[in-house]
């Protein structure tokens, strides 16, 4: 995945790339170039996709026995903190993903959970596409896409079956010595006539891992179950209906605060976390429509359930129901208009049967939207749209609050030359009042008045360039996100993240090298802030760097490579409650991957992560700026072996 992408591609050249990618996939050669993935996007090349980042097939393939940190490796502007899946939180350009529009197969996510666990745990093993629209979101991305959006799509039968095959799948086995983590996954898929189906299941188990200095962190053992089921039917004329459902369970003893590396107070040891994530979607679309009638209907339900018995018998349930009805008016060429209506119902619940406590918050949002994507002249692409949302909010004591507001966006992309393109965009997004963390609802009891909360609004801007010549691609962008009236429990505050991204990729016949750098600063009330003040909205990331290189060895089927994850020192502001500056770090990873020429349905991979045993916490992990927080450090040197057999 990268912020770099060649420009000026015609539809024919994109089609050729997609066809080539399909052929290479059949030959079990995985391409890093995200152009193949971009070609699957209905609006590839549109101006609002200028800052979009796509995870390539190769990167997803290698992350399938890892976690979300592995899926986003190599792109510095997307940071994933937390050494275990249940604690991993994602930041895009310094903004917490809770403030982005997030969907899985069209089902809206972002269910607010206990703030010591993640609200967006996802198993990369069941994904086929990941796209992050950083900073600027189009109107058809849905409500509450304050600072962009992230789109996840799960595997289809067509992703695993070659032309003429009606049954297939794969088996994956992996073992990592640090924590003795053993993962096993099975994917089975088939099709008959217009029907297709897919089933996926994974189990990961292990022991607590060691950090770079040899310290064993309790509560980090792998204990994850993941399943996906999908069934679809498509007529010969392109009418397609699809249902998908997934579930992730992580049930194990974790640190008292699961995203910490140790106790914050005396007497806090391990306690049992029972966490479950579910997502279901039902979609109808027309895959062959080319005229003014091109409808789509999406229904979704997602749920996050976090149960922590000790000490208060706490049960935190949150869910989101979503529905979208829209039509794409295909005008001519790349010129389209998408218009529709969407509905979002978000609910949060805290239940403590032992103490007879039960509190809820609920939000109902109805929106109408329109988004135009046009090419007025050959070198200029524009995308502009608007939406209007009506929100009804109900508080823990039945308080009713209503708000409404308009949102608008504009993106432009101009090819100055065949090699050099300028791009930029602005947006203003109505956010309303967001559902809070259900584990702190007791703070909102009388005399608390929800009427004192103002609806949030985000203002975003980005300006960048792309340049490509002779295998070298350079890109850069400035970005800024302001969220006015962000909700911090019972109060409002103003949050801001601004900075820049730089990237360079160079490819040659037998390999590639890529480097990305992201610099972001976050403020609260106009002043630089620490991780506590920015909680649930951003993080003090500073400068983050990622580097990757890969090379074919000349030995048939063998390629090697590696990468570096790094961050520079970051000075915490003096007026902050935090007193610890963030230390820089760098971790080196290397791998070798082999596909036996005579058995090209098998892939063997050996990888060493954190080769030199660096002792560090990822910059996006909470707590490094507070001396009384034992930060959750990343695993030390880990040697892993993965075997994949396809049938």
C-alpha positions as CSV (number, residue, x, y, z in Angstrom):
1,X,0.0,0.0,0.0
2,X,1.4,3.4,-0.8
3,X,0.6,7.1,-1.4
4,X,2.5,6.8,-4.7
5,X,0.7,6.0,-7.9
6,X,1.4,6.5,-11.6
7,X,-1.0,9.0,-13.3
8,X,-2.5,9.5,-16.7
9,X,-3.5,5.9,-17.1
10,X,-6.2,5.1,-19.7
11,X,-9.0,2.7,-19.2
12,X,-7.3,0.3,-21.6
13,X,-4.1,0.3,-19.7
14,X,-5.8,-0.3,-16.4
15,X,-7.8,-3.1,-17.9
16,X,-4.5,-4.6,-19.2
17,X,-3.0,-4.3,-15.7
18,X,-5.9,-6.0,-14.1
19,X,-5.9,-8.8,-16.6
20,X,-2.1,-9.2,-16.1
21,X,-2.7,-9.3,-12.3
22,X,-5.3,-12.0,-12.7
23,X,-3.0,-14.1,-14.8
24,X,-0.1,-13.6,-12.4
25,X,-2.3,-14.6,-9.5
26,X,-3.1,-17.9,-11.3
27,X,0.6,-18.4,-11.7
28,X,1.0,-17.7,-7.9
29,X,3.2,-14.7,-8.5
30,X,2.1,-11.9,-6.2
31,X,2.6,-8.3,-7.3
32,X,3.3,-5.5,-4.8
33,X,2.1,-2.9,-7.3
34,X,-1.3,-1.6,-5.9
35,X,-2.4,-0.7,-9.5
36,X,-3.9,-4.2,-9.7
37,X,-6.0,-3.6,-6.6
38,X,-6.9,-0.1,-7.7
39,X,-8.3,-1.5,-10.9
40,X,-11.0,-3.2,-8.8
41,X,-12.2,0.1,-7.4
42,X,-15.2,1.4,-9.4
43,X,-14.0,4.9,-9.0
44,X,-10.3,4.4,-9.6
45,X,-8.6,7.5,-10.9
46,X,-11.3,9.8,-9.5
47,X,-10.1,13.0,-7.9
48,X,-11.4,11.9,-4.5
49,X,-9.2,8.8,-4.7
50,X,-6.0,11.0,-5.1
51,X,-5.0,10.4,-1.4
52,X,-6.4,6.9,-1.3
53,X,-4.0,4.1,-0.1
54,X,-4.5,0.6,-1.3
55,X,-3.0,-2.5,0.3
56,X,-1.6,-4.7,-2.4
57,X,-2.3,-8.4,-2.9
58,X,1.2,-9.3,-1.9
59,X,1.0,-7.3,1.4
60,X,-2.3,-8.9,2.3
61,X,-1.0,-12.3,1.4
62,X,1.9,-11.9,3.8
63,X,-0.3,-10.5,6.6
64,X,-2.7,-13.4,6.6
65,X,-1.0,-15.1,9.5
66,X,-0.3,-11.8,11.2
67,X,-2.4,-8.8,12.3
68,X,-3.4,-5.4,11.2
69,X,0.1,-4.0,11.9
70,X,1.4,-6.4,9.2
71,X,-1.4,-5.5,6.8
72,X,-0.4,-1.8,6.9
73,X,3.4,-2.4,7.1
74,X,5.4,-0.2,4.7
75,X,3.1,2.8,4.8
76,X,4.1,5.4,7.4
77,X,0.9,7.4,7.4
78,X,-1.1,4.5,8.8
79,X,0.1,3.5,12.3
80,X,-1.1,0.5,14.2
81,X,-0.3,0.5,17.9
82,X,-0.6,-2.3,20.5
83,X,1.3,-5.6,20.4
84,X,-1.7,-7.9,20.4
85,X,-4.9,-7.9,18.2
86,X,-7.3,-7.1,21.0
87,X,-5.4,-3.9,21.8
88,X,-4.5,-2.6,18.3
89,X,-5.7,0.8,17.4
90,X,-5.3,2.4,14.0
91,X,-4.4,6.0,13.2
92,X,-4.5,7.6,9.7
93,X,-2.5,10.8,9.4
94,X,-2.5,11.0,13.2
95,X,-6.3,10.6,13.5
96,X,-7.9,7.7,15.4
97,X,-9.9,5.5,13.1
98,X,-12.9,6.0,15.3
99,X,-13.3,9.3,13.5
100,X,-13.2,7.8,10.0
101,X,-16.0,6.0,8.1
102,X,-15.2,2.3,8.5
103,X,-17.0,-0.5,6.7
104,X,-16.6,-4.3,6.1
105,X,-18.4,-5.5,3.0
106,X,-20.6,-2.4,3.2
107,X,-21.6,-2.8,6.8
108,X,-20.7,0.2,8.9
109,X,-18.3,-0.4,11.8
110,X,-16.8,1.8,14.5
111,X,-18.7,0.4,17.5
112,X,-17.4,2.3,20.5
113,X,-15.9,-0.1,23.0
114,X,-14.0,-0.1,26.3
115,X,-11.1,2.4,25.6
116,X,-8.5,-0.2,26.7
117,X,-9.4,-2.5,23.7
118,X,-9.8,-1.8,20.0
119,X,-13.1,-1.1,18.3
120,X,-11.9,-2.4,14.9
121,X,-10.2,-5.8,15.4
122,X,-10.1,-7.5,12.0
123,X,-8.3,-10.7,10.9
124,X,-6.3,-10.0,7.7
125,X,-6.6,-13.6,6.7
126,X,-10.2,-13.0,5.5
127,X,-9.5,-9.8,3.6
128,X,-9.1,-9.3,-0.2
129,X,-9.1,-5.5,-0.4
130,X,-8.2,-2.6,2.0
131,X,-8.5,1.0,1.0
132,X,-7.9,4.1,3.2
133,X,-9.2,7.4,1.9
134,X,-7.1,9.7,4.0
135,X,-8.4,13.1,5.2
136,X,-11.0,13.7,2.5
137,X,-14.1,11.5,2.2
138,X,-16.7,11.7,-0.6
139,X,-20.4,12.2,0.4
140,X,-21.2,8.6,-0.5
141,X,-18.8,7.3,2.1
142,X,-21.6,7.6,4.7
143,X,-22.1,9.7,7.9
144,X,-19.4,10.5,10.5
145,X,-16.6,10.1,8.0
146,X,-15.0,13.1,9.7
147,X,-11.3,12.6,8.6
148,X,-11.6,10.1,5.8
149,X,-12.7,6.5,5.5
150,X,-11.4,2.9,5.5
151,X,-13.0,0.2,3.4
152,X,-12.5,-3.5,4.0
153,X,-13.7,-6.2,1.6
154,X,-13.6,-9.9,2.4
155,X,-12.6,-12.8,0.1
156,X,-14.8,-14.0,-2.7
157,X,-14.9,-17.3,-4.5
158,X,-13.5,-15.6,-7.6
159,X,-10.4,-14.6,-5.7
160,X,-9.4,-18.2,-5.1
161,X,-10.8,-20.1,-8.1
162,X,-9.1,-20.0,-11.5
163,X,-11.1,-20.0,-14.7
164,X,-13.0,-23.3,-15.1
165,X,-12.5,-24.4,-11.5
166,X,-15.6,-24.8,-9.4
167,X,-14.0,-25.9,-6.1
168,X,-10.8,-25.0,-4.3
169,X,-9.2,-23.4,-1.3
170,X,-6.1,-23.4,0.8
171,X,-4.6,-24.4,4.1
172,X,-2.2,-22.2,6.1
173,X,0.0,-23.2,8.9
174,X,2.4,-20.9,10.8
175,X,4.6,-21.0,13.9
176,X,6.4,-18.1,15.6
177,X,9.0,-19.0,18.2
178,X,8.6,-15.8,20.4
179,X,5.4,-16.7,22.2
180,X,5.2,-20.1,20.6
181,X,2.3,-18.9,18.4
182,X,0.7,-21.5,16.3
183,X,-1.9,-20.5,13.6
184,X,-3.9,-22.8,11.4
185,X,-6.4,-21.6,8.8
186,X,-8.6,-23.3,6.3
187,X,-10.4,-21.6,3.4
188,X,-12.9,-23.6,1.2
189,X,-14.8,-22.2,-1.7
190,X,-17.0,-23.3,-4.6
191,X,-19.4,-22.2,-7.3
192,X,-22.1,-23.7,-9.4
193,X,-24.1,-21.8,-12.0
194,X,-24.7,-18.3,-10.6
195,X,-24.1,-19.4,-7.0
196,X,-20.8,-19.1,-5.2
197,X,-19.8,-19.7,-1.6
198,X,-16.8,-19.4,0.7
199,X,-16.0,-20.5,4.2
200,X,-13.0,-19.5,6.3
201,X,-11.8,-20.5,9.8
202,X,-8.7,-19.7,11.7
203,X,-7.4,-20.6,15.2
204,X,-4.4,-18.9,16.8
205,X,-2.9,-20.0,20.1
206,X,0.3,-19.4,22.0
207,X,2.1,-18.2,25.1
208,X,3.2,-14.8,26.4
209,X,5.9,-13.1,24.3
210,X,9.2,-11.6,25.2
211,X,10.2,-8.0,24.4
212,X,13.6,-7.1,23.0
213,X,15.2,-7.0,26.4
214,X,13.9,-10.4,27.3
215,X,11.0,-9.3,29.5
216,X,8.0,-11.6,29.3
217,X,4.7,-9.5,29.2
218,X,1.9,-11.4,30.8
219,X,-1.4,-11.4,29.0
220,X,0.0,-11.4,25.5
221,X,-0.6,-15.0,24.5
222,X,-2.5,-15.5,21.3
223,X,-6.0,-16.9,21.7
224,X,-8.0,-15.9,18.7
225,X,-10.8,-17.6,16.7
226,X,-11.9,-16.1,13.4
227,X,-14.6,-17.3,11.0
228,X,-16.1,-15.9,7.7
229,X,-19.0,-17.2,5.7
230,X,-20.1,-15.8,2.4
231,X,-22.7,-16.8,-0.2
232,X,-23.7,-15.0,-3.4
233,X,-25.8,-15.3,-6.5
234,X,-25.3,-13.5,-9.8
235,X,-27.5,-13.7,-12.9
236,X,-26.1,-13.7,-16.4
237,X,-27.2,-10.1,-16.8
238,X,-25.2,-9.0,-13.7
239,X,-27.8,-8.7,-10.9
240,X,-25.9,-9.8,-7.9
241,X,-27.0,-10.4,-4.3
242,X,-24.4,-11.3,-1.6
243,X,-24.5,-12.1,2.1
244,X,-21.5,-12.3,4.3
245,X,-20.9,-12.8,8.0
246,X,-17.8,-12.8,10.2
247,X,-16.9,-13.2,13.8
248,X,-13.7,-12.8,15.9
249,X,-13.4,-14.0,19.4
250,X,-10.5,-13.3,21.8
251,X,-11.1,-14.9,25.2
252,X,-8.1,-14.9,27.5
253,X,-6.4,-13.4,30.5
254,X,-5.0,-10.0,29.6
255,X,-3.4,-7.1,31.6
256,X,-5.8,-5.3,33.8
257,X,-5.9,-2.7,31.1
258,X,-5.5,-4.8,27.9
259,X,-3.5,-2.1,26.0
260,X,-0.9,-1.7,28.8
261,X,2.2,-3.8,29.4
262,X,1.7,-4.1,33.1
263,X,-0.3,-2.8,36.1
264,X,-0.8,0.9,36.6
265,X,-1.7,0.5,40.3
266,X,-0.9,-1.9,43.1
267,X,-3.0,-5.1,43.0
268,X,-3.8,-4.9,39.3
269,X,-2.8,-8.2,37.8
270,X,-4.3,-10.2,34.9
271,X,-8.0,-10.4,34.4
272,X,-10.2,-12.3,31.9
273,X,-11.4,-10.5,28.8
274,X,-14.2,-12.0,26.7
275,X,-14.3,-10.0,23.5
276,X,-16.4,-10.8,20.4
277,X,-16.6,-8.8,17.1
278,X,-19.4,-9.6,14.6
279,X,-20.3,-8.1,11.2
280,X,-23.0,-9.1,8.7
281,X,-23.9,-7.5,5.4
282,X,-26.4,-8.1,2.6
283,X,-25.8,-6.3,-0.7
284,X,-27.6,-6.1,-4.0
285,X,-25.9,-4.5,-7.0
286,X,-25.7,-4.6,-10.7
287,X,-22.2,-5.5,-12.0
288,X,-22.8,-4.9,-15.7
289,X,-24.8,-1.7,-15.7
290,X,-23.4,1.1,-17.9
291,X,-26.3,3.5,-18.2
292,X,-28.3,5.8,-15.9
293,X,-29.8,2.9,-13.9
294,X,-27.2,1.3,-11.7
295,X,-28.7,0.7,-8.3
296,X,-27.1,-0.6,-5.1
297,X,-28.7,-1.6,-1.8
298,X,-26.6,-2.3,1.3
299,X,-27.8,-3.6,4.7
300,X,-25.4,-4.1,7.6
301,X,-25.1,-5.0,11.2
302,X,-21.9,-4.9,13.3
303,X,-21.3,-5.6,17.0
304,X,-18.7,-5.4,19.6
305,X,-19.1,-7.2,22.9
306,X,-16.5,-6.7,25.7
307,X,-17.1,-8.6,29.0
308,X,-14.8,-8.1,32.0
309,X,-16.1,-9.8,35.1
310,X,-13.6,-8.4,37.5
311,X,-14.2,-6.3,39.6
312,X,-17.7,-4.9,38.5
313,X,-19.3,-7.7,36.4
314,X,-19.0,-5.3,33.4
315,X,-20.7,-6.1,30.1
316,X,-20.2,-3.6,27.4
317,X,-22.2,-4.1,24.2
318,X,-22.3,-1.8,21.2
319,X,-23.8,-2.3,17.8
320,X,-24.5,-0.4,14.5
321,X,-27.3,-1.1,12.0
322,X,-26.9,0.5,8.6
323,X,-28.7,0.8,5.3
324,X,-27.9,2.5,2.1
325,X,-29.9,2.8,-1.1
326,X,-28.2,4.6,-4.0
327,X,-27.9,4.8,-7.8
328,X,-25.0,5.6,-10.0
329,X,-25.8,7.6,-13.0
330,X,-23.1,6.6,-15.6
331,X,-23.1,9.6,-17.8
332,X,-20.1,9.1,-20.2
333,X,-16.6,7.8,-19.9
334,X,-15.4,8.4,-16.3
335,X,-18.2,10.9,-15.6
336,X,-20.6,9.6,-12.9
337,X,-23.1,10.9,-10.3
338,X,-23.9,8.8,-7.2
339,X,-27.0,9.8,-5.3
340,X,-28.9,8.1,-2.5
341,X,-30.1,7.9,1.1
342,X,-28.5,6.2,4.1
343,X,-29.5,5.3,7.7
344,X,-27.3,4.6,10.7
345,X,-28.5,3.4,14.1
346,X,-25.7,3.1,16.7
347,X,-26.3,1.8,20.2
348,X,-24.1,1.4,23.3
349,X,-24.9,-0.5,26.5
350,X,-23.3,-1.0,29.9
351,X,-24.7,-3.8,32.0
352,X,-23.6,-4.9,35.5
353,X,-26.1,-7.4,36.8
354,X,-24.2,-7.9,40.0
355,X,-24.6,-4.2,40.9
356,X,-28.0,-3.7,39.1
357,X,-26.5,-1.0,36.8
358,X,-27.8,-0.6,33.2
359,X,-27.1,2.4,31.0
360,X,-27.5,3.0,27.3
361,X,-26.8,5.7,24.6
362,X,-28.3,5.6,21.1
363,X,-28.0,7.6,17.9
364,X,-30.2,7.5,14.8
365,X,-28.9,9.3,11.7
366,X,-30.6,9.7,8.4
367,X,-28.8,11.3,5.5
368,X,-29.2,12.1,1.8
369,X,-26.2,12.5,-0.5
370,X,-24.9,13.2,-4.0
371,X,-21.4,12.9,-5.3
372,X,-20.2,13.8,-8.8
373,X,-17.0,12.6,-10.4
374,X,-16.2,14.2,-13.7
375,X,-13.4,14.9,-16.2
376,X,-14.2,18.3,-17.8
377,X,-10.9,18.2,-19.8
378,X,-8.3,15.5,-20.4
379,X,-5.9,16.6,-17.8
380,X,-8.4,17.7,-15.1
381,X,-10.4,15.4,-12.8
382,X,-12.9,16.8,-10.3
383,X,-15.0,15.2,-7.6
384,X,-17.5,17.2,-5.5
385,X,-20.5,16.3,-3.4
386,X,-22.7,17.1,-0.5
387,X,-24.9,15.4,2.1
388,X,-27.3,16.5,4.7
389,X,-27.8,14.5,8.0
390,X,-30.5,14.5,10.6
391,X,-29.5,13.0,14.0
392,X,-31.6,11.9,16.9
393,X,-29.6,11.2,20.1
394,X,-30.8,9.6,23.3
395,X,-28.7,9.7,26.5
396,X,-28.3,7.4,29.5
397,X,-31.3,8.8,31.3
398,X,-33.5,9.1,28.2
399,X,-32.5,12.6,27.4
400,X,-33.4,13.4,23.7
401,X,-31.2,15.7,21.6
402,X,-31.7,16.5,17.9
403,X,-29.2,18.0,15.5
404,X,-28.8,18.3,11.8
405,X,-26.2,19.7,9.4
406,X,-24.8,19.8,5.9
407,X,-21.5,18.4,4.6
408,X,-19.6,19.3,1.4
409,X,-16.4,18.2,-0.3
410,X,-14.3,19.1,-3.3
411,X,-11.3,17.3,-4.8
412,X,-9.2,18.2,-7.9
413,X,-6.4,16.5,-9.7
414,X,-4.6,18.1,-12.6
415,X,-1.9,16.5,-14.8
416,X,0.6,19.3,-15.4
417,X,2.6,17.0,-17.6
418,X,2.4,13.3,-18.4
419,X,4.7,12.7,-15.4
420,X,3.8,15.4,-12.9
421,X,0.4,15.9,-11.3
422,X,-0.9,18.2,-8.6
423,X,-3.8,17.2,-6.4
424,X,-5.8,18.7,-3.5
425,X,-9.1,18.7,-1.7
426,X,-11.2,20.4,1.0
427,X,-14.2,19.2,3.0
428,X,-16.5,20.2,5.8
429,X,-18.2,17.3,7.6
430,X,-21.1,17.3,10.1
431,X,-20.4,14.8,12.8
432,X,-23.3,15.2,15.3
433,X,-22.9,13.7,18.8
434,X,-20.9,10.4,18.8
435,X,-21.7,7.4,21.0
436,X,-19.3,7.3,23.9
437,X,-17.3,4.5,25.5
438,X,-20.0,2.4,27.3
439,X,-17.7,1.6,30.2
440,X,-17.8,5.2,31.4
441,X,-21.6,5.8,31.1
442,X,-21.9,6.3,34.8
443,X,-20.2,9.7,34.3
444,X,-23.3,10.9,32.4
445,X,-25.9,10.6,35.2
446,X,-27.8,13.6,36.6
447,X,-27.1,16.5,36.9
448,X,-25.4,15.8,33.5
449,X,-27.2,17.5,30.6
450,X,-26.6,16.3,27.0
451,X,-28.0,19.6,25.8
452,X,-24.6,21.2,26.8
453,X,-22.9,19.0,24.1
454,X,-22.5,20.7,20.7
455,X,-22.5,18.6,17.5
456,X,-19.0,18.1,16.1
457,X,-17.8,19.3,12.7
458,X,-14.6,18.4,10.9
459,X,-12.8,20.6,8.4
460,X,-10.1,19.0,6.2
461,X,-7.6,20.1,3.6
462,X,-4.9,18.4,1.6
463,X,-2.5,19.4,-1.1
464,X,0.0,17.1,-2.8
465,X,1.8,16.0,-6.0
466,X,2.8,12.8,-7.8
467,X,5.8,12.4,-10.1
468,X,6.8,9.3,-12.1
469,X,9.7,8.8,-14.4
470,X,11.6,5.6,-15.5
471,X,10.5,3.3,-12.7
472,X,10.9,6.0,-10.0
473,X,7.7,7.4,-8.3
474,X,7.8,10.3,-5.9
475,X,4.9,11.8,-4.0
476,X,4.1,14.1,-1.2
477,X,1.2,15.9,0.5
478,X,0.3,18.3,3.2
479,X,-2.8,17.5,5.3
480,X,-4.8,19.1,8.0
481,X,-7.9,17.9,10.0
482,X,-9.7,20.1,12.5
483,X,-12.6,18.7,14.6
484,X,-14.6,21.3,16.4
485,X,-16.7,20.3,19.4
486,X,-15.1,16.8,19.6
487,X,-16.8,14.9,22.3
488,X,-14.7,14.0,25.4
489,X,-17.3,12.4,27.7
490,X,-19.5,15.2,29.0
491,X,-17.5,18.0,27.4
492,X,-16.5,19.4,24.0
493,X,-13.0,20.3,22.9
494,X,-11.3,21.2,19.6
495,X,-8.9,18.7,18.1
496,X,-6.4,19.1,15.2
497,X,-3.9,16.9,13.4
498,X,-1.7,18.4,10.7
499,X,1.5,17.4,8.9
500,X,2.9,15.9,5.7
501,X,3.6,12.6,4.0
502,X,6.5,11.8,1.6
503,X,7.1,8.7,-0.4
504,X,9.4,7.2,-3.0
505,X,9.3,3.9,-4.8
506,X,11.8,2.5,-7.3
507,X,11.1,-0.7,-9.2
508,X,13.4,-2.7,-11.4
509,X,13.0,-5.9,-13.4
510,X,13.6,-8.2,-10.4
511,X,12.6,-6.2,-7.4
512,X,11.6,-2.9,-5.8
513,X,12.4,-0.5,-2.9
514,X,10.0,1.8,-1.2
515,X,10.3,4.4,1.6
516,X,7.6,6.5,3.2
517,X,7.7,9.1,5.9
518,X,4.8,10.7,7.8
519,X,5.1,13.7,10.1
520,X,2.0,14.6,12.2
521,X,1.4,16.9,15.2
522,X,-1.8,16.8,17.2
523,X,-3.3,19.7,19.3
524,X,-6.2,20.1,21.7
525,X,-7.6,23.6,22.2
526,X,-4.8,25.0,20.0
527,X,-1.9,23.5,22.1
528,X,0.2,20.5,21.4
529,X,-1.1,17.6,23.4
530,X,-0.2,14.2,24.9
531,X,-1.8,10.8,24.4
532,X,-4.3,11.2,27.2
533,X,-5.7,14.5,26.0
534,X,-6.1,13.2,22.5
535,X,-7.5,9.8,23.4
536,X,-10.1,8.4,20.9
537,X,-9.3,11.3,18.4
538,X,-5.5,11.0,17.8
539,X,-2.1,10.3,19.1
540,X,1.2,12.2,19.3
541,X,3.0,10.2,16.6
542,X,5.6,12.7,15.4
543,X,7.8,11.4,12.5
544,X,7.3,7.8,11.5
545,X,9.3,6.1,8.7
546,X,8.9,2.8,6.9
547,X,11.2,1.2,4.3
548,X,10.8,-2.0,2.3
549,X,12.9,-3.8,-0.3
550,X,12.4,-7.0,-2.2
551,X,14.6,-8.9,-4.7
552,X,14.3,-12.1,-6.8
553,X,17.4,-14.2,-6.2
554,X,17.7,-15.8,-9.6
555,X,16.9,-19.1,-8.0
556,X,13.6,-20.2,-9.4
557,X,10.8,-19.4,-7.0
558,X,12.9,-17.8,-4.3
559,X,12.7,-14.1,-3.4
560,X,14.1,-12.3,-0.4
561,X,13.5,-9.0,1.2
562,X,13.0,-7.0,4.4
563,X,12.0,-3.7,5.9
564,X,12.5,-1.2,8.6
565,X,9.9,0.3,11.0
566,X,11.2,3.5,12.6
567,X,10.2,6.6,14.5
568,X,12.2,9.7,15.4
569,X,12.4,11.2,18.9
570,X,9.3,13.3,19.8
571,X,9.3,16.0,22.4
572,X,6.1,16.1,24.6
573,X,4.9,19.6,25.3
574,X,5.9,21.1,28.7
575,X,2.3,22.0,29.6
576,X,1.2,18.4,29.3
577,X,0.3,16.1,32.1
578,X,2.8,13.7,30.5
579,X,6.5,14.1,31.4
580,X,8.2,11.5,29.2
581,X,9.5,12.4,25.7
582,X,9.0,9.7,23.2
583,X,12.2,7.9,22.2
584,X,13.0,7.0,18.7
585,X,13.4,3.4,17.5
586,X,14.0,1.2,14.5
587,X,13.2,-2.4,14.0
588,X,14.5,-4.5,11.1
589,X,12.6,-7.4,9.5
590,X,13.8,-9.8,6.9
591,X,12.2,-12.7,5.0
592,X,12.7,-15.4,2.4
593,X,9.9,-16.9,0.4
594,X,10.0,-19.9,-1.8
595,X,7.5,-21.4,-4.3
596,X,8.9,-24.7,-5.6
597,X,8.7,-24.7,-9.4
598,X,7.4,-28.2,-9.5
599,X,4.9,-27.6,-6.8
600,X,3.6,-24.1,-7.4
601,X,0.6,-24.7,-5.3
602,X,2.8,-24.5,-2.2
603,X,4.5,-21.4,-0.7
604,X,7.1,-21.6,2.1
605,X,8.1,-18.5,4.0
606,X,10.6,-17.8,6.7
607,X,10.6,-14.4,8.4
608,X,12.6,-12.8,11.2
609,X,10.9,-9.7,12.7
610,X,12.7,-7.3,15.0
611,X,16.0,-8.9,13.9
612,X,18.2,-7.0,16.3
613,X,15.9,-7.4,19.4
614,X,15.0,-3.7,19.7
615,X,13.2,-2.8,22.9
616,X,10.4,-0.5,21.8
617,X,6.7,0.3,21.7
618,X,5.1,1.2,18.4
619,X,4.6,5.0,18.3
620,X,0.8,4.5,18.0
621,X,0.8,2.5,21.3
622,X,-0.7,4.4,24.2
623,X,1.3,5.4,27.3
624,X,4.9,5.9,26.4
625,X,4.7,9.6,27.4
626,X,3.5,8.8,31.0
627,X,6.0,7.4,33.5
628,X,3.3,5.7,35.6
629,X,2.1,3.6,32.5
630,X,3.9,0.4,31.7
631,X,3.7,0.6,27.9
632,X,2.8,-2.5,25.9
633,X,6.1,-3.2,24.1
634,X,6.4,-4.9,20.8
635,X,7.7,-8.5,20.6
636,X,11.5,-9.0,20.5
637,X,13.2,-11.1,17.8
638,X,10.7,-13.6,16.4
639,X,11.5,-16.3,13.9
640,X,8.4,-17.5,12.1
641,X,7.7,-20.2,9.5
642,X,4.6,-20.2,7.2
643,X,3.4,-22.9,4.8
644,X,0.5,-22.5,2.4
645,X,-1.0,-25.3,0.3
646,X,-3.6,-24.5,-2.3
647,X,-6.0,-27.0,-3.8
